[in-house]
Amino acid sequence: MSRRFAGPFAALALGLFSPAAAAAPPVPRRPVHTYSIVARDAATGEIGVAVQSHWFSVGSSVPWAEAGVGAVATQSFVDPSYGPLGLALMRAGRSAPDALKGLLLADEGRDVRQVAMIDAAGRVAAHTGAKCIPAAGHSVGKGYSVEANLMEKESVWPAMAKAFEAAKGDLADRMLAALDAAEAEGGDIRGRQSAALIVVRGASTGRPWEDRIFDLRVEDHPAPLVELRRLVTLQRAYNLMNAGDLAVEKKDDAGALKAYSGAEALVPDNAEMAFWHAVALVNMGRIDESLAVFAKAFRLHPKWRDLTPRLPKAGLLPDDPKLIGRIVGAR
């Protein structure tokens, strides 16, 4: 029932893959997924996928996304090749419904698959195979699909759809709301273990490492959605730190300080963010202001005090022993 079927060979016929690229590990003989969402933010064009499961490292097989292309969730008796093949078809110009239809037609195991796809234009499609373990089903709405299998009850995916449509905030916030709604409705009959969330830009920059706004995985945790939310907050803070660094490069001191302060507000107990904020203040000539921020970093983790004298060699602080002494002595 769960051996690999002909899905990859449909893509071979379209000239999208070589035989070596189509090869993949055997499909697991157990269902490895519970519930997920694929979605697009109509205002920003951002595309995302989020998932929670009672299975180790669900993020390594279920969620797939590419900026300017689309997102895929492949689950139940999962065939991971639906991810890269679905993205390849959408990259080649197929709509999400056409891509999913083509792969399902070539897959003799379609009855045990659950797959959802959304493309960069917001076109969406989903499939729940007739032999997926109940409760199983999906709901497709404007710019999103929610899907679930092995649920405690059939109200899970309708609750996800309702929560996503009602939620405020950016795409990550709204997808998290959908996952929380699933869990509140009873979630997976087996419990919970791992989770993942990916959000990519609506248009590719040509630099994939810059196109992923969120790319987070909780491999094994007693409360994976709680941990995933913590990681989303931390990622937001580091995104702000990166924005602050970019502002420094552009000589936009006000923009840099606003970004650094925003990052610290999100994670006030993070010594590293405080430290690099203080370094930026020194390099802006705001030395007196930097000392209190350095002192905060040193209280949170004293080893940052030991690191400080090493920075002038790398050009990150002025080569001024008196100044370094003042910084190291900050209390």
C-alpha positions in Angstrom: 0.0 0.0 0.0 2.8 2.4 0.7 5.6 1.5 -1.7 6.8 4.2 -4.1 4.6 4.6 -7.1 4.8 6.4 -10.5 4.6 10.0 -9.4 8.2 10.9 -10.1 8.0 9.4 -13.6 5.2 11.8 -14.6 7.7 14.6 -14.0 10.4 12.7 -15.9 8.0 12.6 -18.9 7.8 16.4 -18.7 11.6 16.7 -18.8 11.8 18.3 -15.3 14.0 15.7 -13.6 16.7 13.2 -14.3 16.3 9.6 -13.1 18.9 10.3 -10.3 17.0 13.4 -9.1 13.7 11.3 -9.0 15.2 8.7 -6.8 14.1 8.9 -3.1 14.0 6.8 0.0 11.1 4.3 0.4 7.8 5.7 1.6 7.2 5.1 5.3 4.7 2.3 6.1 3.0 4.4 8.8 1.2 7.7 8.4 3.6 10.4 9.5 1.4 13.4 9.7 -1.6 15.0 11.4 -2.7 18.5 10.3 -1.3 21.3 8.2 -2.1 24.5 6.3 -0.7 25.9 3.0 -1.5 29.6 2.5 -0.7 32.9 0.7 -1.0 36.4 2.1 -2.9 38.4 -0.5 -1.4 41.7 0.8 2.3 40.8 0.8 2.3 37.8 -1.6 4.1 35.7 1.1 3.6 32.0 0.8 3.7 29.5 3.7 3.1 26.1 5.1 2.8 25.0 8.7 2.3 21.6 10.2 2.1 19.7 13.5 2.3 15.9 14.0 2.8 13.0 16.3 5.9 12.0 14.4 9.5 12.8 14.8 10.9 15.6 12.6 7.7 16.3 10.6 9.4 19.3 9.1 11.9 17.1 7.2 9.2 15.5 5.0 5.8 17.4 5.0 6.4 21.1 4.3 7.9 22.5 1.1 8.0 26.1 -0.1 9.8 28.3 -2.7 9.6 32.0 -3.1 7.7 33.1 -6.2 6.6 29.5 -6.8 4.4 28.1 -4.1 4.0 25.7 -1.1 3.2 22.0 -0.7 2.1 19.9 2.3 2.5 16.1 1.6 1.2 13.8 4.3 -0.7 10.8 5.5 1.2 7.8 4.0 3.6 10.5 2.9 5.4 10.6 -0.5 8.0 13.3 0.0 8.5 13.6 -3.7 5.3 15.5 -4.0 7.1 18.5 -2.5 10.0 19.0 -4.9 8.0 17.7 -7.9 5.0 20.0 -7.1 7.3 23.0 -6.8 9.1 22.1 -10.1 5.8 21.9 -11.9 4.6 25.2 -10.5 8.0 26.8 -11.3 7.5 25.6 -14.9 4.2 27.5 -15.1 1.6 24.9 -13.9 -1.1 26.1 -11.6 -1.3 24.4 -8.2 -4.5 22.5 -9.2 -2.9 21.3 -12.4 0.3 20.3 -10.7 -1.5 18.3 -8.1 -3.8 16.7 -10.6 -0.9 15.5 -12.7 1.0 14.0 -9.8 -2.0 12.2 -8.5 -2.9 10.7 -11.9 0.6 9.1 -12.0 0.5 7.8 -8.4 -1.1 4.4 -7.8 -0.9 5.2 -4.1 -3.2 8.3 -4.3 -5.8 6.7 -2.1 -3.5 6.9 0.9 -2.1 10.3 0.2 -3.1 13.7 1.6 -1.6 16.6 -0.3 -2.2 20.3 -0.6 -0.6 22.9 -2.9 -0.8 26.6 -3.4 1.0 28.6 -6.1 2.3 32.2 -6.1 -0.9 33.5 -7.6 -3.0 32.0 -4.7 -4.5 29.2 -6.7 -4.9 26.2 -4.3 -5.9 22.5 -4.5 -6.0 19.7 -2.0 -6.5 15.9 -2.0 -7.5 13.5 0.7 -7.3 9.9 -0.4 -10.2 7.6 0.2 -8.1 5.3 2.4 -6.6 8.0 4.6 -7.1 7.0 8.3 -10.1 8.9 9.7 -11.0 11.3 10.8 -9.4 12.8 7.6 -10.4 15.6 5.3 -9.6 19.1 4.1 -11.1 22.5 3.5 -10.1 24.8 0.6 -10.7 28.5 1.0 -9.6 31.7 -0.7 -5.8 31.6 -0.7 -5.4 28.6 1.6 -6.1 25.0 2.3 -6.2 23.1 5.7 -5.9 19.4 5.8 -5.8 16.7 8.5 -5.8 13.0 9.0 -5.8 10.7 12.1 -7.8 13.3 13.9 -9.8 12.7 17.0 -12.9 14.2 15.3 -14.0 15.6 12.0 -14.4 19.2 13.4 -10.6 19.8 13.3 -10.1 21.1 9.8 -13.3 23.3 9.8 -12.0 24.8 13.0 -8.6 25.5 11.3 -10.3 27.2 8.4 -12.4 29.4 10.7 -9.4 30.3 12.8 -7.2 31.2 9.8 -9.9 33.4 8.2 -10.6 35.2 11.5 -6.9 35.7 12.6 -5.1 39.0 12.5 -1.4 39.6 11.9 1.0 38.4 9.3 0.9 35.0 7.5 2.9 33.3 10.2 0.5 34.5 12.9 -2.5 33.4 11.0 -1.1 29.9 10.2 -0.2 29.4 13.9 -3.8 30.4 14.8 -5.0 27.6 12.5 -2.7 25.0 14.2 -3.8 26.2 17.6 -7.4 25.7 16.6 -6.7 22.2 15.5 -5.1 21.3 18.8 -7.9 23.0 20.7 -10.4 20.8 18.8 -8.7 17.6 19.9 -6.0 17.4 17.3 -4.3 14.1 16.5 -5.8 11.1 18.2 -2.2 10.0 19.0 -1.0 13.2 20.6 1.7 15.6 19.5 5.5 15.5 18.9 6.9 17.8 16.2 6.0 20.9 14.2 7.3 23.2 11.5 6.6 26.5 9.7 8.0 28.0 6.5 7.2 31.4 5.1 8.8 32.6 1.9 8.6 35.9 -0.1 6.0 36.2 -2.8 8.7 37.0 -5.4 12.2 35.5 -5.5 15.2 37.7 -5.1 17.4 35.0 -6.7 19.0 34.6 -3.3 17.1 31.7 -1.6 18.7 32.3 1.8 17.1 35.8 1.8 13.8 34.6 0.5 12.9 32.5 3.6 11.4 34.8 6.2 10.7 31.8 8.6 12.1 28.3 8.3 11.6 26.7 11.6 11.4 23.1 12.9 10.6 21.6 16.3 11.8 18.0 16.0 10.6 16.5 19.3 8.9 18.3 22.1 6.0 17.7 24.5 4.3 20.9 23.4 5.5 21.5 19.9 3.2 24.4 19.1 4.2 26.3 22.2 7.9 25.8 21.2 7.1 26.8 17.6 5.6 30.0 18.7 8.7 30.7 20.8 10.9 30.1 17.8 8.7 32.4 15.6 9.2 35.2 18.1 12.9 34.6 18.2 13.1 34.6 14.4 11.2 37.9 14.3 13.8 39.3 16.6 16.8 38.1 14.5 15.1 39.4 11.4 15.0 42.8 13.1 18.7 42.4 14.0 19.5 41.7 10.4 17.5 44.7 9.3 19.4 46.8 11.8 22.7 45.6 10.4 21.6 46.5 6.9 20.5 50.0 8.1 24.0 50.5 9.6 25.6 49.6 6.3 23.4 52.3 4.7 24.3 54.9 7.4 20.7 54.9 8.6 21.4 55.2 12.3 17.8 55.9 13.3 16.6 52.9 11.3 19.2 50.7 12.8 18.5 51.7 16.4 14.7 51.3 15.9 15.3 47.7 14.5 17.7 46.8 17.3 15.4 48.1 20.0 12.5 46.2 18.5 14.5 43.0 18.6 15.4 43.5 22.2 11.8 44.2 23.1 10.8 40.8 21.6 13.4 38.9 23.5 14.6 41.1 26.4 16.7 38.3 28.0 18.9 37.7 24.9 22.4 38.9 25.7 23.7 38.7 22.2 21.1 41.2 20.8 21.9 43.6 23.6 25.6 43.3 23.0 25.6 44.0 19.3 23.1 46.8 19.8 25.7 48.3 22.2 28.5 47.8 19.6 26.5 49.7 17.0 25.9 52.6 19.5 29.7 52.9 20.0 30.3 53.0 16.3 27.7 55.7 15.9 29.6 57.8 18.5 27.0 57.3 21.2 29.4 55.8 23.7 27.7 56.9 27.0 24.4 55.5 25.8 26.1 52.2 24.9 27.5 51.5 28.4 24.1 50.7 29.9 23.4 48.3 27.1 26.8 46.6 27.4 26.1 46.3 31.2 22.8 44.6 30.5 24.5 42.1 28.1 27.3 41.4 30.7 24.7 40.7 33.4 22.9 38.3 31.2 26.1 36.4 30.2 29.5 37.5 31.6 31.5 35.9 28.8 30.5 38.8 26.5 32.7 41.0 28.7 35.6 38.7 27.9 34.9 38.9 24.2 34.9 42.6 24.0 38.7 43.3 23.9 38.9 40.9 20.9 36.7 43.0 18.7 39.1 45.8 17.7 41.3 43.4 15.9 38.3 42.5 13.6 37.5 46.2 13.2 34.2 45.9 15.1 35.2 48.4 17.8 37.7 51.2 17.8 41.3 50.2 18.7 41.3 52.4 21.8 42.4 50.7 25.0 40.9 53.4 27.2 37.5 53.0 25.5 37.6 49.2 25.7 38.4 49.6 29.4 35.3 51.7 29.9 33.2 49.2 28.1 34.5 46.2 30.0 34.0 48.0 33.3 30.4 48.8 32.5 28.1 47.7 35.4 
